[in-house]
Amino acid sequence: SFDSEEKMRLLLAKNSKRLKFLDQKGAEAQKIDATQNLVRKLAAKIRMAVRVIAKVSKKINKVRDEELWPQIMALIQGFVKMWQEKLDCYQTQCEAISEAKNLDSAISGGISRDLAMELEVDLVKWIVNFCSWVNAQRSFVKALNGWLALCLNYQQEETPDGAPPYSPGRVGAPLVFVICNTWSQAMDRISEKEVVTAMQALVSSVRNQCEHRAAVEPSELIFVTREREKWNRILERKSVEINREADTLNRKLALVPGRQSLLPTAQTYQAHFLEADSLHVSLSRVLQSLESFASSSLQAFRETLRHAEEETLSRESAKAS
């Protein structure tokens, strides 16, 4: 390992210095020979360790370029396709809800209190799952980019304006380093806060409808109320977990030269319950925010994919010339 090689180098330097001292002092031939043999053995072990490290590094680089990079490209292409399909879906839903008539009156006259409370619980589950899903995507690319950065011998530059941001392309790093950093930066520009806020406003609207429903059986009310409380606690706990994960990853990323703490802070997942509005208006806001979020995500992945294709073409042209 690198540590073992470093220890052997220190030991070699120490004994080389000792050998020089013994030679200058005119020490006994037996002591000089023993030290020379030790120096030769250490030098041979270091040469062997260097060859092993070079062989392993070559294999790692091959796996990185021939296996990891194609999988990253396929994943980015998959995200482009996914977000395009989601955007089309949200646009269709926005059109449908805009054409809906008398939605609030239809719901208020045809939904019982227990069903309204069940809907509220399902909406809270939706928020929990949406936050977890978005955070998983962001954390994945942040962790991947951070790991790659630690594998790169990146020397942070100092300028009169301060240290520039981490840029593997500036030092001619392999393509996977450059594109994962581009992907990570693209995720920094996307915020799900508007979506979560709109979802929570929809929950408030449904809760407002619940309070105006006719009374239900006490047993049913107790069950649904417990479900509501349980999922609200889960949402709060999930928010804490997401922020804790963000803090942990940010501390790791801080070890990378030129990196900033870019994962969302606790503010992103704080409760943003708005004043209860009509269900029609609240649902329209949710779909509009989802459409906007999908559009921003699609644009970010398209830009990342375009950058990857341009970089690939540029490097292939440079090799051919």
C-alpha positions in Angstrom: 0.0 0.0 0.0 1.0 3.7 -0.3 1.5 3.9 3.5 3.8 0.9 3.5 5.8 2.3 0.6 6.1 5.6 2.4 7.4 3.9 5.6 10.0 2.0 3.5 11.1 5.2 1.9 11.6 6.8 5.3 13.5 3.8 6.5 15.6 3.8 3.3 16.5 7.5 3.8 17.4 6.8 7.4 19.7 3.9 6.6 21.3 5.6 3.6 22.2 8.5 5.9 23.5 5.9 8.5 25.6 4.2 5.8 27.1 7.5 4.7 27.9 8.3 8.4 29.5 4.8 8.9 31.6 5.2 5.8 32.8 8.7 6.7 33.5 7.5 10.3 35.5 4.5 9.0 33.4 2.0 10.9 33.9 -1.7 10.8 33.4 -3.4 7.5 30.8 -5.8 9.0 28.6 -2.9 10.1 28.9 -1.2 6.7 28.1 -4.4 4.8 25.0 -5.1 7.0 23.7 -1.5 6.4 24.4 -1.8 2.7 22.5 -5.1 2.5 19.6 -3.5 4.3 19.6 -0.5 1.9 19.7 -2.8 -1.1 16.7 -4.9 0.3 14.7 -1.7 1.0 15.4 -0.3 -2.4 14.3 -3.6 -4.1 11.1 -3.7 -2.0 10.3 -0.1 -2.9 10.8 -0.8 -6.7 8.5 -3.8 -6.3 5.9 -1.8 -4.5 6.0 0.9 -7.2 5.5 -1.7 -9.9 2.5 -3.1 -8.0 1.0 0.3 -7.5 1.5 1.2 -11.1 -0.1 -2.1 -12.2 -3.1 -1.6 -9.9 -3.4 2.1 -11.0 -3.4 1.0 -14.6 -6.2 -1.5 -14.0 -8.3 1.1 -12.0 -7.9 3.6 -14.9 -9.0 0.9 -17.4 -12.1 0.1 -15.3 -12.8 3.8 -14.9 -12.6 4.6 -18.6 -14.0 1.4 -20.1 -16.7 0.5 -17.5 -17.5 3.5 -15.3 -17.6 6.2 -18.0 -20.0 4.3 -20.4 -22.3 3.6 -17.4 -22.3 7.3 -16.4 -23.1 8.3 -20.0 -25.9 5.8 -20.1 -27.3 7.0 -16.8 -27.2 10.7 -18.0 -29.0 9.7 -21.2 -31.6 7.8 -19.1 -32.2 10.9 -17.0 -32.7 13.0 -20.1 -35.3 10.5 -21.3 -37.0 10.2 -17.9 -37.3 14.0 -17.4 -38.6 14.5 -20.9 -41.4 11.9 -20.2 -42.1 13.5 -16.9 -42.3 16.9 -18.4 -44.8 15.7 -21.0 -46.9 14.1 -18.3 -46.9 17.2 -16.1 -47.8 19.5 -19.1 -50.8 17.2 -19.9 -51.9 17.2 -16.3 -51.6 21.0 -16.1 -53.8 21.3 -19.2 -56.3 18.9 -17.8 -56.6 20.7 -14.4 -56.9 24.1 -16.1 -59.9 22.9 -18.1 -61.6 21.3 -15.0 -64.7 23.1 -13.9 -66.2 23.3 -10.4 -63.5 21.0 -8.9 -63.9 22.3 -5.4 -67.7 22.0 -5.4 -67.6 18.5 -6.8 -65.1 17.4 -4.1 -66.9 19.1 -1.3 -70.1 17.4 -2.2 -68.8 13.9 -2.8 -66.0 13.1 -0.4 -66.4 12.0 3.2 -64.2 13.2 6.1 -62.4 9.9 6.5 -61.6 9.8 2.8 -60.4 13.4 2.9 -58.1 12.6 5.9 -56.8 9.5 4.0 -56.0 11.8 1.1 -54.2 14.1 3.4 -52.0 11.3 4.7 -51.3 10.1 1.2 -50.2 13.6 0.2 -47.8 13.7 3.1 -46.4 10.4 2.0 -46.0 11.9 -1.4 -43.9 14.8 0.0 -41.7 12.3 2.0 -41.1 10.2 -1.1 -40.5 13.1 -3.4 -37.9 14.7 -1.0 -36.2 11.3 -0.6 -36.1 10.7 -4.3 -34.6 14.1 -5.2 -32.1 13.9 -2.3 -31.0 10.5 -3.5 -30.2 11.8 -6.9 -28.3 14.8 -5.6 -26.4 12.9 -3.0 -25.4 10.2 -5.6 -23.7 12.6 -7.9 -22.2 14.6 -5.1 -20.7 11.5 -3.5 -19.4 10.2 -6.9 -17.9 13.6 -7.8 -16.3 13.9 -4.4 -14.8 10.4 -4.7 -13.4 11.1 -8.1 -11.9 14.4 -6.9 -10.1 12.6 -4.1 -8.5 10.3 -6.8 -7.2 13.3 -8.7 -3.9 15.0 -7.9 -5.6 18.4 -8.0 -3.5 21.4 -6.8 -5.7 24.3 -5.8 -4.5 27.6 -7.4 -4.4 30.8 -5.5 -5.3 34.1 -7.3 -5.8 37.7 -6.1 -9.5 37.0 -6.2 -9.2 33.8 -4.1 -9.2 30.2 -4.9 -11.1 29.3 -8.1 -13.8 26.5 -7.9 -12.8 22.9 -8.5 -12.3 22.3 -12.2 -10.8 19.0 -13.3 -10.9 20.1 -16.9 -8.4 22.8 -16.2 -5.8 20.1 -15.3 -6.6 17.8 -18.2 -8.4 15.2 -16.1 -10.1 12.2 -17.8 -13.6 12.8 -19.2 -15.4 11.1 -16.3 -14.0 13.6 -13.9 -15.0 16.6 -16.0 -18.6 15.4 -16.7 -19.4 14.3 -13.2 -18.3 17.7 -12.0 -20.5 19.3 -14.7 -23.4 17.1 -13.5 -22.8 18.0 -9.9 -22.8 21.7 -10.7 -26.0 21.3 -12.7 -27.7 19.7 -9.7 -26.7 22.7 -7.6 -28.8 24.9 -9.8 -32.0 22.9 -9.3 -34.2 23.4 -6.3 -37.2 21.4 -5.3 -38.3 24.0 -2.6 -41.1 25.4 -4.8 -42.5 21.9 -5.3 -42.4 21.0 -1.6 -44.0 24.3 -0.7 -46.8 23.8 -3.2 -47.4 20.2 -2.0 -47.6 21.4 1.6 -50.1 24.1 0.6 -52.2 21.3 -1.0 -52.1 19.4 2.2 -53.3 22.5 4.0 -56.2 22.8 1.6 -57.2 19.1 2.0 -57.0 19.5 5.8 -59.2 22.5 5.5 -61.7 20.4 3.6 -61.5 17.7 6.3 -62.5 20.2 9.0 -65.7 20.9 7.2 -66.8 17.3 6.6 -69.5 15.6 8.4 -68.5 13.6 11.5 -67.3 10.0 11.1 -67.2 7.0 13.4 -64.9 7.6 16.3 -62.9 4.5 15.5 -62.3 5.6 11.9 -61.4 9.1 13.0 -58.9 7.8 15.6 -57.2 5.5 13.0 -56.9 8.2 10.3 -55.8 10.8 12.8 -53.0 8.4 14.0 -52.0 7.8 10.4 -51.8 11.6 9.8 -49.7 12.1 12.9 -47.4 9.2 12.0 -46.7 10.5 8.5 -46.2 14.0 9.7 -43.6 12.7 12.1 -42.0 10.7 9.3 -41.8 13.8 7.2 -40.1 15.7 10.0 -37.7 12.8 10.7 -37.0 12.5 6.9 -36.2 16.2 6.8 -33.7 15.8 9.7 -32.1 12.7 8.0 -31.7 14.5 4.7 -30.1 17.5 6.3 -27.8 15.2 8.4 -26.8 13.4 5.3 -26.2 16.7 3.5 -24.0 17.9 6.5 -22.0 14.7 6.5 -21.3 14.8 2.7 -20.5 18.5 2.9 -17.8 17.7 5.5 -16.3 15.1 3.2 -16.5 17.4 0.2 -14.7 20.1 2.2 -11.6 17.9 2.0 -11.5 18.3 -1.8 -9.5 21.3 -2.9 -11.6 24.1 -4.3 -14.9 22.5 -3.2 -17.7 24.4 -1.5 -20.5 22.9 0.6 -23.2 22.8 -2.0 -25.8 20.4 -0.7 -29.1 21.9 0.5 -29.2 23.0 4.0 -32.0 22.5 6.5 -33.8 25.6 5.2 -34.8 23.7 2.0 -36.8 21.2 4.0 -38.4 23.4 6.6 -42.2 23.4 6.7 -43.7 25.9 4.3 -47.4 25.5 5.0 -49.3 28.3 3.2 -52.7 29.6 4.1 -55.3 27.1 2.9 -56.5 27.9 -0.6 -59.0 26.2 -2.8 -58.2 22.6 -3.9 -58.3 23.6 -7.5 -55.8 26.4 -7.0 -53.5 24.3 -4.8 -53.5 21.4 -7.1 -52.8 23.7 -10.1 -49.8 25.1 -8.2 -48.4 21.7 -7.5 -48.6 20.6 -11.1 -47.1 23.9 -12.3 -44.2 23.6 -9.9 -43.6 20.0 -10.9 -43.7 21.1 -14.6 -41.1 23.8 -13.8 -39.0 21.4 -11.8 -39.0 18.8 -14.6 -38.2 21.4 -17.2 -35.2 22.7 -15.1 -34.0 19.1 -14.5 -34.3 18.2 -18.2 -32.4 21.3 -19.2 -29.6 20.5 -16.7 -29.2 16.9 -18.0 -29.4 18.0 -21.6 -26.6 20.5 -21.0 -24.5 17.9 -19.2 -25.0 15.4 -22.0 -24.2 18.1 -24.6 -21.0 18.9 -22.7 -20.0 15.2 -22.6 -20.6 14.8 -26.4 -18.6 18.0 -27.1 -15.7 17.0 -24.9 -15.6 13.5 -26.4 -15.5 14.8 -29.9 -12.9 17.4 -29.0 -10.6 14.8 -27.4 -11.0 12.4 -30.2 -10.1 15.1 -32.7 -7.0 16.0 -30.6 -5.9 12.4 -30.7 -6.4 12.1 -34.4 -4.4 15.2 -35.2 
